[in-house]
Amino acid sequence: MSRLKPCLALLATVIATTALPSWGADAATPQPGHVIVDGSLPAAQVAQQIAAAQRYYRFWNTGDAADAAAALAPDFFDANLPAGRPQGPTGPLQASAGFRRAVPDLKLEVEEMIVAGDHVIGRLHFSGHFSGRFGQRQGDGRAIDFRAVDIYTLRDGRIARNWHLEDNLTLLRQLGEVAP
């Protein structure tokens, strides 16, 4: 706990002394419930990495492609690309659009954010209702509630690489694609 206090103090200083863009303070931008910051990082780097992660979290919360474009490097690389999804910045756009067709009220909560070195790690919670279409299946309004972990590698203030792990079994069960 004693090592965490300087990190939290640094984060408070970064947040208090850094003017974040207006998108960082609105209701559509998920604010992390808990933040851990590597105290050896320069405050400007911490602020830049948090800002990029928040832009990407906002994209997943709203589906706004402008947020993805601002967050992702032009040569963005998905380290565990699902079959059928294009590599690069268009991959997340395709994934979000497909997911939002099934769950139009998709909401993202950032339970925890860890900033260390050139990485931001997010423990994420997705929720909503399956009221759209998933493949051939029409939603019936049932609740969708699952978790994921994203690990971003940042370069020049943008996400250059993402390794992610979603609880797809829970999601597929909730969509009715896999028997409980």
C-alpha positions as CSV (number, residue, x, y, z in Angstrom):
1,M,0.0,0.0,0.0
2,S,2.9,2.4,0.7
3,R,4.1,2.1,-2.9
4,L,0.6,2.8,-4.2
5,K,0.2,6.2,-2.4
6,P,3.0,7.9,-4.4
7,C,1.5,6.6,-7.6
8,L,-2.0,7.9,-6.8
9,A,-0.5,11.2,-5.7
10,L,1.3,11.4,-9.1
11,L,-1.9,10.6,-10.9
12,A,-3.8,13.2,-8.9
13,T,-1.1,15.7,-9.9
14,V,-1.3,14.7,-13.5
15,I,-5.0,15.1,-13.6
16,A,-5.0,18.3,-11.7
17,T,-2.3,20.0,-13.8
18,T,-3.1,18.6,-17.2
19,A,-5.8,20.1,-19.3
20,L,-7.5,17.1,-20.9
21,P,-9.6,17.6,-24.0
22,S,-13.3,18.1,-23.4
23,W,-14.2,14.6,-24.4
24,G,-12.4,13.3,-21.3
25,A,-14.9,14.8,-18.9
26,D,-18.3,14.1,-20.5
27,A,-20.7,11.3,-19.6
28,A,-19.8,9.2,-22.7
29,T,-16.2,8.8,-21.7
30,P,-15.9,6.0,-19.1
31,Q,-13.9,7.0,-16.1
32,P,-11.8,4.3,-14.5
33,G,-13.0,3.1,-11.1
34,H,-9.4,2.5,-10.0
35,V,-6.1,3.7,-11.5
36,I,-2.6,2.4,-10.8
37,V,0.3,4.4,-12.3
38,D,4.0,3.6,-12.5
39,G,5.5,6.4,-10.4
40,S,8.7,6.5,-12.5
41,L,6.9,7.7,-15.6
42,P,7.0,11.4,-16.5
43,A,3.6,13.1,-15.8
44,A,3.3,14.2,-19.5
45,Q,3.6,10.6,-20.7
46,V,1.1,9.4,-18.1
47,A,-1.4,12.0,-19.2
48,Q,-0.9,11.2,-22.9
49,Q,-1.3,7.5,-22.4
50,I,-4.5,7.9,-20.3
51,A,-5.9,10.3,-22.9
52,A,-5.3,7.7,-25.7
53,A,-6.9,4.9,-23.6
54,Q,-9.9,7.1,-22.7
55,R,-10.5,8.0,-26.4
56,Y,-10.6,4.3,-27.2
57,Y,-12.8,3.5,-24.3
58,R,-15.1,6.2,-25.4
59,F,-15.2,4.6,-28.9
60,W,-16.3,1.3,-27.4
61,N,-18.9,3.1,-25.2
62,T,-20.4,5.1,-28.1
63,G,-19.3,3.5,-31.4
64,D,-18.1,6.9,-32.6
65,A,-15.5,6.2,-35.3
66,A,-13.8,9.6,-34.8
67,D,-12.7,8.4,-31.3
68,A,-11.2,5.3,-32.7
69,A,-9.4,7.3,-35.4
70,A,-8.0,9.6,-32.7
71,A,-6.9,6.8,-30.4
72,L,-5.4,4.3,-32.9
73,A,-2.1,4.6,-34.7
74,P,-2.3,4.4,-38.5
75,D,-0.4,1.1,-38.3
76,F,-2.5,-0.3,-35.4
77,F,-1.9,-4.0,-34.9
78,D,-4.4,-6.4,-33.2
79,A,-2.2,-9.0,-31.6
80,N,-4.9,-11.6,-31.4
81,L,-7.1,-10.8,-34.4
82,P,-10.3,-12.8,-34.5
83,A,-10.9,-14.7,-37.8
84,G,-12.6,-12.6,-40.4
85,R,-11.7,-9.2,-38.9
86,P,-9.3,-7.0,-40.9
87,Q,-6.0,-6.0,-39.4
88,G,-5.4,-2.3,-38.7
89,P,-7.8,0.5,-37.5
90,T,-10.7,-0.8,-39.6
91,G,-10.9,-4.0,-37.5
92,P,-12.2,-2.4,-34.3
93,L,-14.6,-0.3,-36.4
94,Q,-16.0,-3.5,-38.0
95,A,-16.2,-5.2,-34.6
96,S,-18.0,-2.3,-32.9
97,A,-20.5,-1.9,-35.7
98,G,-21.3,-5.6,-35.6
99,F,-21.6,-5.7,-31.9
100,R,-23.8,-2.6,-31.8
101,R,-26.2,-4.2,-34.3
102,A,-26.7,-6.9,-31.7
103,V,-26.5,-4.7,-28.6
104,P,-27.5,-1.2,-29.5
105,D,-27.3,0.1,-25.9
106,L,-23.8,-1.3,-25.3
107,K,-22.1,0.4,-22.4
108,L,-18.5,0.1,-21.3
109,E,-17.3,0.6,-17.7
110,V,-13.6,0.8,-17.0
111,E,-13.2,-1.1,-13.7
112,E,-9.4,-0.6,-13.5
113,M,-6.7,1.1,-15.5
114,I,-3.0,0.4,-15.0
115,V,-0.4,2.7,-16.7
116,A,3.1,1.2,-16.7
117,G,6.0,1.8,-19.2
118,D,4.5,2.3,-22.6
119,H,1.4,0.2,-21.7
120,V,-2.1,0.8,-20.5
121,I,-4.0,-2.1,-19.2
122,G,-7.8,-1.9,-18.8
123,R,-10.1,-4.2,-16.9
124,L,-13.4,-3.7,-18.7
125,H,-17.0,-4.5,-18.1
126,F,-19.5,-4.5,-21.0
127,S,-23.3,-4.5,-20.6
128,G,-26.4,-3.8,-22.5
129,H,-29.4,-5.7,-24.0
130,F,-29.5,-8.1,-27.0
131,S,-32.3,-6.3,-28.8
132,G,-30.8,-6.3,-32.3
133,R,-29.5,-9.0,-34.6
134,F,-26.5,-11.3,-34.2
135,G,-26.0,-13.4,-37.3
136,Q,-29.4,-15.0,-38.0
137,R,-30.6,-14.5,-34.4
138,Q,-33.0,-11.7,-33.5
139,G,-32.5,-10.4,-29.9
140,D,-35.2,-10.7,-27.3
141,G,-34.0,-7.9,-25.0
142,R,-32.0,-10.2,-22.6
143,A,-29.2,-8.7,-20.6
144,I,-25.6,-8.8,-21.9
145,D,-23.0,-8.6,-19.2
146,F,-19.4,-9.7,-19.6
147,R,-15.8,-8.7,-18.9
148,A,-12.6,-8.2,-20.9
149,V,-9.0,-7.2,-20.5
150,D,-7.2,-5.0,-23.0
151,I,-3.4,-4.4,-23.0
152,Y,-2.4,-1.4,-25.2
153,T,1.1,-0.6,-26.3
154,L,1.3,3.1,-27.0
155,R,3.6,5.0,-29.4
156,D,3.5,8.8,-30.0
157,G,0.3,9.2,-27.9
158,R,-1.7,6.6,-29.8
159,I,-2.4,2.9,-29.4
160,A,-0.1,1.0,-31.7
161,R,-0.9,-2.6,-30.5
162,N,-3.7,-4.2,-28.6
163,W,-3.8,-7.6,-26.9
164,H,-7.3,-8.4,-25.7
165,L,-9.2,-11.2,-24.0
166,E,-12.9,-11.2,-23.8
167,D,-15.2,-13.6,-21.9
168,N,-16.7,-14.8,-25.2
169,L,-18.2,-17.9,-23.7
170,T,-20.3,-15.8,-21.4
171,L,-21.2,-13.5,-24.2
172,L,-22.2,-16.3,-26.6
173,R,-24.3,-17.9,-23.9
174,Q,-26.1,-14.6,-23.3
175,L,-26.7,-14.2,-27.1
176,G,-28.2,-17.7,-27.1
177,E,-25.4,-19.0,-29.5
178,V,-24.1,-21.5,-26.9
179,A,-26.2,-23.6,-24.5
180,P,-25.8,-22.7,-20.8
